[in-house]
Amino acid sequence: MDKTQKLLADLTNAHGVPGFEEAVTRVMVEHLEAADEITYDKLGSIIARKNGAADTPKIMIAGHLDEIGFLVKEVTDDGYIKFFPLGGWWGHVALAQRVIIKTAKKDILGVIGSKPPHSLKAEERKKVLDIDDMYIDVGVNKKTDIKKLGIRPGDPIVPDAQFTTMNDPKMLLNKAFDNRIGVAAAVEVINKLKGKKHPNTVYGVGTVQEEVGLRGANTAAWAVDPDIAFVADVSLATDGPGASKSQTAKLGSGPSITVMDGSMIPHRKLRDFVIDTAEAAGIPYHLAALARGGTDGGRIHISRAGVPCIYMGVATRYIHSHTSIIHQDDFTNLVKLLIAVIKKLDSKTVKRLTKR
């Protein structure tokens, strides 16, 4: 396992659903080797500053710390756990999956269950099962006192998965690449800028509660007040069976430069500047769009008087599930592209990009 894989493994193995990101924050701090200062906003987002040749322009790289998960709603008298989703879940990918309930005492293993399909009517079997109709089975019976497990409403529930390299060792599998990819990119950029000249100050930010409304992006952007912002996140891989041959978001094809998502149209001059930089540096990339769903850019670009912002991603298979797959080279090239752009963003260039 190389250094990049170790970073990605540590971040994705950490448990951190919205509102419970502290473990991920600690991992981020452990890997930040070159930050000149680490601060936090009052919601919990972490802000790592890397000084450059000038205090301004201020360049923000944001990745969200949280992952999709669940929250305990109630414990039934017969020992089953009803739960709320935290983030967007599709019923098909939640059912029969292993989860960990994180109580104040210890972690409790469980599995998401439902009424058996053999007991469903034909019309019921055709429908996607609603989360409200599911429960978590923690393996107790009538002789077990469920109360002794210490499970309470409000306890977070996380997918049970571990970082794994696949048959191609650059194909990486785990939960929470959405969006520990962005957090890892912020860490790598800060660390790789050590000893290198850049005409600005860079802020690597891990935001909280993105999956439930882009909340940490709001407060972190206010705290940093950036001149330029990059959102690093997953993008949708389109290279599986049934995908159109015209789709370009393939694993191994370089980072996604996103022309729009459901929460933001990127700053046009900044978008073109990023594309020109990638082509001049010979860094592979592809253009992508996300018709539904948004990113932290949805809040950052409208912070204060407005922030030129673009969302750049790593094509990822099976997001918002227990396991997703990325290609390591796409992550590496995302970091390369961010650094190449940052080195060119002096005050004169930023003024040119923002001039009307």
C-alpha positions in Angstrom: 0.0 0.0 0.0 1.6 3.3 -1.1 1.2 6.6 0.7 -1.8 7.7 -1.3 -3.6 4.5 -0.7 -2.8 4.7 3.0 -4.4 8.2 3.1 -7.5 7.0 1.2 -7.8 3.8 3.3 -7.5 5.7 6.6 -10.1 8.3 5.5 -12.6 5.9 4.1 -12.4 3.3 6.9 -13.2 6.1 9.4 -16.8 6.4 10.5 -18.5 9.8 10.1 -22.1 10.3 9.1 -23.5 13.8 9.1 -23.2 15.5 12.5 -20.7 12.8 13.6 -17.5 13.6 11.6 -15.0 13.9 14.4 -13.2 10.6 13.7 -12.7 11.7 10.1 -11.4 15.1 11.2 -8.8 13.4 13.4 -7.6 11.3 10.4 -7.3 14.4 8.3 -5.3 16.2 11.0 -3.0 13.1 11.3 -2.2 13.3 7.6 -1.8 17.1 7.3 2.0 17.4 7.3 2.5 20.8 5.8 -0.3 23.0 7.1 0.8 26.2 8.7 -2.4 26.5 10.8 -5.4 24.4 11.5 -8.6 26.0 12.7 -12.3 25.1 12.9 -15.5 26.9 12.3 -18.3 26.6 14.9 -20.1 23.9 13.1 -17.1 21.6 13.0 -15.6 22.1 9.5 -11.8 22.0 9.6 -9.7 24.6 7.8 -6.0 24.0 7.1 -4.0 27.0 5.8 -0.9 26.7 3.7 1.0 30.0 3.4 2.4 31.1 0.1 4.1 34.2 -1.3 1.1 36.4 -0.5 -1.9 36.5 1.8 -4.2 36.9 -1.1 -5.7 35.7 -3.3 -7.2 33.1 -0.9 -7.7 29.7 -2.7 -10.2 27.2 -1.1 -10.2 23.5 -1.8 -13.3 21.9 -0.2 -14.2 18.2 0.4 -16.9 17.1 2.7 -16.0 14.9 5.7 -19.4 13.2 6.1 -20.7 10.0 4.4 -24.2 8.7 4.0 -25.5 6.6 6.8 -28.5 6.3 9.2 -29.7 7.4 12.6 -31.5 5.3 15.2 -35.2 6.3 15.3 -36.4 3.8 17.9 -35.7 0.4 19.5 -38.7 -1.9 19.3 -39.8 -4.1 22.3 -38.8 -7.2 20.4 -35.2 -5.9 19.8 -35.3 -4.4 16.3 -33.9 -1.0 15.3 -36.0 1.4 13.2 -33.9 4.2 11.6 -33.8 7.4 9.6 -31.6 7.8 6.5 -28.9 10.5 6.6 -28.3 11.4 3.0 -29.8 9.9 -0.2 -30.4 6.1 -0.1 -32.0 3.9 -2.7 -33.9 1.1 -1.0 -32.4 -1.6 -3.3 -28.8 -0.9 -2.1 -29.6 -0.7 1.6 -31.4 -4.0 2.1 -29.5 -6.9 3.5 -26.3 -4.9 4.1 -24.2 -5.0 7.3 -24.1 -1.8 9.4 -22.5 -0.7 12.6 -24.5 1.1 15.3 -22.2 3.4 17.2 -23.4 3.7 20.8 -21.8 5.5 23.7 -20.6 2.1 25.0 -19.4 0.3 21.9 -20.1 -0.6 18.3 -23.0 -2.9 17.6 -23.1 -5.0 14.4 -26.4 -5.4 12.6 -27.9 -6.2 9.3 -30.7 -4.3 7.5 -33.8 -6.5 7.1 -37.4 -6.4 5.9 -40.4 -8.5 5.4 -39.3 -11.5 3.3 -40.0 -11.3 -0.4 -41.7 -14.7 -0.2 -44.4 -13.0 1.9 -45.0 -10.1 -0.5 -47.7 -9.9 -3.0 -46.6 -9.8 -6.7 -47.3 -6.1 -7.0 -45.3 -5.4 -3.8 -42.2 -7.2 -5.2 -42.1 -4.9 -8.2 -41.6 -1.8 -6.0 -38.4 -0.5 -4.4 -38.8 -1.1 -0.7 -39.0 2.1 1.3 -36.5 2.7 4.1 -39.4 3.2 6.5 -40.3 -0.5 5.9 -36.9 -1.7 6.9 -35.3 -2.4 10.3 -31.9 -3.4 11.6 -31.5 -6.9 13.1 -28.8 -6.9 15.8 -29.1 -10.6 16.5 -31.1 -10.7 19.8 -33.9 -13.0 20.9 -36.6 -12.9 23.6 -34.0 -14.0 26.3 -31.7 -11.1 25.4 -32.2 -7.7 27.1 -31.9 -5.3 24.2 -31.5 -2.4 26.7 -28.1 -3.8 27.8 -26.7 -3.0 24.4 -27.2 0.7 25.1 -28.7 1.6 21.8 -30.6 4.9 21.9 -32.5 7.1 19.5 -30.0 9.5 17.9 -27.1 7.0 17.7 -25.4 7.1 14.3 -25.3 4.1 12.0 -22.6 3.6 9.4 -22.1 1.1 6.6 -19.8 -1.8 7.5 -17.0 -1.9 4.9 -13.2 -1.8 4.6 -10.7 -0.4 2.1 -9.7 -3.0 -0.5 -7.5 -3.0 -3.6 -9.0 -5.0 -6.4 -7.6 -7.3 -9.2 -6.2 -4.2 -10.8 -4.3 -2.8 -7.8 -5.2 0.8 -8.8 -8.9 0.0 -8.6 -9.9 0.8 -5.1 -13.0 -0.3 -3.2 -14.7 1.0 -0.1 -17.5 3.0 1.4 -17.3 6.8 1.8 -15.3 7.7 -1.3 -18.1 10.2 -1.4 -16.5 12.3 -0.2 -13.3 11.3 1.4 -11.8 11.7 -2.1 -12.3 15.5 -1.7 -10.9 15.5 1.8 -7.8 13.5 0.6 -7.3 15.9 -2.3 -7.3 18.8 0.1 -4.7 17.0 2.3 -2.5 16.0 -0.7 -2.5 19.5 -2.2 -1.5 21.1 1.1 1.3 18.5 1.6 2.6 18.6 -1.9 2.9 22.4 -1.8 5.5 22.1 0.9 8.7 23.8 -0.3 7.0 24.9 -3.5 6.3 28.5 -4.5 2.7 29.5 -5.0 1.5 33.2 -5.3 -1.4 32.9 -2.9 -2.6 31.3 0.4 -4.3 27.9 0.1 -7.0 26.6 2.4 -7.7 22.9 2.5 -11.2 22.5 4.0 -13.1 19.5 5.3 -16.7 20.4 5.5 -19.4 18.8 7.7 -23.0 17.8 6.9 -22.9 18.1 3.1 -25.1 15.0 2.7 -28.0 16.7 4.6 -27.9 20.1 3.0 -24.4 21.5 2.3 -24.4 23.0 5.8 -20.7 23.0 6.6 -19.9 24.6 3.2 -22.0 27.6 4.3 -20.1 28.3 7.5 -16.6 27.3 6.2 -16.9 29.6 3.2 -17.9 32.5 5.4 -14.9 31.8 7.7 -12.4 31.6 4.8 -13.9 34.2 2.6 -12.1 32.8 -0.5 -11.3 34.6 -3.8 -11.4 31.3 -5.7 -12.9 28.0 -4.6 -12.5 24.4 -5.9 -14.9 21.7 -4.7 -13.4 18.2 -5.0 -16.0 15.4 -4.9 -17.0 12.2 -6.6 -18.6 12.3 -10.1 -20.8 9.6 -11.6 -18.9 6.9 -13.5 -20.6 6.0 -16.8 -18.6 3.1 -17.9 -20.7 0.2 -16.7 -22.9 -2.2 -18.8 -25.7 -0.3 -20.5 -24.0 3.1 -20.5 -23.9 5.1 -23.7 -20.7 4.9 -25.7 -20.7 8.7 -25.9 -20.3 8.9 -22.1 -16.8 10.0 -21.1 -16.7 9.6 -17.3 -14.8 6.4 -17.3 -12.5 5.1 -14.6 -8.9 5.9 -15.5 -9.8 8.8 -17.8 -8.6 11.6 -15.5 -10.6 13.9 -13.3 -14.0 15.3 -14.2 -14.3 19.0 -14.9 -18.0 19.6 -14.3 -19.9 22.0 -16.5 -22.9 22.0 -14.2 -24.6 20.2 -11.3 -27.9 20.6 -9.6 -26.7 23.3 -7.2 -24.2 25.4 -9.3 -23.2 26.5 -12.7 -19.4 26.9 -12.5 -17.7 30.2 -13.1 -17.2 30.1 -16.8 -13.8 31.9 -17.0 -12.5 29.7 -14.1 -13.8 26.6 -15.9 -12.0 27.5 -19.1 -8.8 28.4 -17.1 -8.8 24.9 -15.5 -9.3 23.2 -18.9 -6.5 25.3 -20.5 -4.2 24.4 -17.6 -5.0 20.7 -17.9 -4.3 20.7 -21.6 -1.1 22.7 -21.3 0.2 20.3 -18.6 -0.9 17.2 -20.4 -3.2 16.1 -17.6 -6.0 13.9 -18.8 -9.5 15.0 -18.0 -13.1 14.8 -19.2 -16.1 17.1 -19.0 -19.1 16.0 -17.0 -22.5 17.2 -15.8 -24.7 16.2 -12.9 -28.3 16.9 -13.6 -29.6 16.0 -10.2 -27.9 16.4 -6.9 -25.4 19.1 -5.8 -22.1 19.7 -4.1 -20.7 22.1 -1.5 -20.2 24.5 -4.4 -23.9 25.2 -4.2 -23.3 27.1 -1.0 -19.7 28.3 -1.5 -20.4 30.1 -4.8 -23.1 32.3 -3.3 -21.2 33.0 0.0 -20.9 36.7 0.9 -20.6 38.7 -2.4 -20.1 35.5 -4.4 -17.1 33.2 -5.1 -15.8 32.0 -8.5 -16.1 28.2 -8.0 -15.9 25.0 -9.9 -16.6 21.4 -9.0 -13.9 18.8 -10.0 -14.5 15.1 -9.5 -13.2 11.6 -9.6 -15.4 9.2 -11.5 -16.9 6.7 -9.0 -19.0 3.6 -9.5 -21.9 2.8 -7.1 -21.9 6.0 -5.0 -24.4 6.3 -2.2 -24.1 2.6 -1.3 -22.0 0.5 1.0 -19.2 0.1 -1.5 -17.9 2.2 -4.4 -15.0 1.9 -6.8 -12.5 4.5 -8.0 -9.3 4.4 -10.1 -6.2 5.7 -8.2 -4.8 7.5 -11.3 -7.9 9.7 -11.5 -7.3 10.9 -7.9 -3.6 11.5 -8.6 -4.4 13.5 -11.7 -7.0 15.6 -9.8 -4.3 16.6 -7.3 -1.9 17.4 -10.1 -4.4 19.6 -11.8 -5.3 21.4 -8.6 -1.7 22.2 -7.9 -1.0 23.3 -11.5 -3.9 25.7 -11.3 -3.0 27.0 -7.9 0.5 27.8 -9.0 -0.9 30.2 -11.7 -3.5 31.9 -9.5 -1.8 35.2 -8.6 -3.6 38.4 -7.9 -3.4 39.6 -11.5 -4.8 36.3 -12.8 -7.7 36.2 -10.3 -8.6 39.8 -11.1 -8.7 38.9 -14.8 -10.9 35.9 -14.1 -13.4 37.9 -12.1 -13.4 41.1 -14.2 -16.6 41.8 -16.1 
